[in-house]
Amino acid sequence: MFFSVHPPVLASVSDLIRDVGNELTTYSSQMTTTHWGIVAGCAVAFGFLCLKGSGVNR
């Protein structure tokens, strides 16, 4: 097999994914409406900046 992944690596990756998921659920359950508004505003601003582009190809 070209990509050989050892079981301890798979276990550590799955542990990492589980830990990240647990932290995200903890953070999201503690966020208020104001926090969600700030996150949404940042996401929209980032999206517009991505749509604008760098201007290098112009």
FENFENTA-V922334 format. One record per pair of residues at least 12 apart in sequence whose C-alpha atoms are under 7 Angstrom apart, sorted by the first residue. I is the first residue (numbers start at 0). GAP is how many residues later the second one is. D is the distance in Angstrom with one decimal. If there is no record, write none. Layout:
((I:GAP:D) (I:GAP:D))
This chain:
none
